[in-house]
Amino acid sequence: MIRFRISGYVFRISEPVVLERVEILSLIEQFQFNFLDDNRWQFILSGLKNTIIITFFAVLLGIFLGFVIAIVRSTHDKTGKLKILNVICRVYLTVIRGTPTMVQLLIVFYVIFATIDPGKIVVAIIAFGMNSAAYVAEIVRSGIMSIDQGQFEAGRSLGLNYTQTMIKIILPQVIKRILPSVTNEVITLVKDTSLAFTLSVMEMFTTAKALASSQVSMMPFVAAGIFYYVFNLVVAMFLEWLEKKLDYYR
C-alpha cells in the first residue's frame, strides 16, 4: 500500500501501480503515422489547394478594389472632384481598418450572405479581399501622392487629360514604388487565411488542426508552419524579381 499526504489530506493507493514502457517514434515513423497512413496526405493537399485558391483570388480582389479606392481618393485630393465617392471610400477604410478580420469574416458570412449561399470559400475570398483592399488602397494612394506634381503638369503639357496622365505616366511609376509594401500586405494576407477556420473552411490550418487533434501530435502544425513559410518565401522572391525588372534606371 502506498500513502502520501497533500495539504493535510492522506491518500492511499491499495492496488499496485503498473508502469508501462512507452515507445517513442522516430521522425520518419511520426511522418508516416501522421501523413501517409490512411492516405492522410490527400487531406493535407485539399487544405493546401483551398488556401492557395483563397489567397490568389483574395489578392486579385484586394489589389483591384485597392487601386479603385486609391484613385478615387487621390483624385479628390488633387482636383477636389468625386466628393461623394471619396466620403464612401473614407468610411469603408475606417470600418475595415478599425475592426478585426475575424469579425469581418463572420459579418460577411452571417449577415451579408445570410440568405445566399455562394460557398464558404467564395465568402472567405470576398471577406479577405475586402480587408486587403483597405490596406492596398492606402499603399497605392501614398504612392500616387509621392509622385512629383511636375509629372502631372508634364502630362497636361503633352495634351493628356487627367485620366490619361494617371494611366500612362503616374501609375507605372507608382507600381514600382509600392511593390515592397504590397509584398508585405500579400504575405500578411497569406497568414490571415488561417482565420477561415471560423467558417469551417478546410484550408491548411484547419486540416492541420484536425489531424493534430485526431493523432495527438504537433507534427501537422509544424508541417503547416513550413508550408506558410515556403509559400511566403516564394511570393517574396517573385515580387522581388518583379521589382528588379521594373527598375528602369539599371
Number of C-alpha atoms within 10 A of each C-alpha: 8 10 9 9 9 7 5 6 7 9 11 10 10 9 8 8 9 6 6 6 6 6 6 8 10 9 10 9 12 14 15 15 16 22 19 13 10 11 12 15 14 12 18 22 14 14 21 19 14 17 23 16 16 23 23 16 17 27 23 15 20 27 23 15 19 25 20 16 26 26 20 22 24 21 21 17 15 10 9 11 14 14 14 11 14 21 14 14 19 14 11 17 19 12 14 18 14 9 11 11 20 17 13 19 23 18 14 16 23 13 12 11 15 10 9 10 10 10 11 16 19 16 22 27 24 20 25 28 25 25 26 27 30 25 21 26 25 18 21 27 24 16 21 23 16 12 16 10 11 9 14 17 14 13 18 14 10 9 11 16 12 14 12 13 19 20 10 12 17 20 18 12 18 20 16 17 21 18 19 14 13 20 18 13 18 23 18 13 22 22 17 14 23 18 18 27 17 13 16 11 22 24 26 29 27 21 23 24 18 15 21 17 12 10 13 11 16 14 18 24 19 12 17 21 16 12 15 19 15 12 16 20 12 12 17 18 13 12 16 15 11 13 17 11 11 16 11 9 4 6
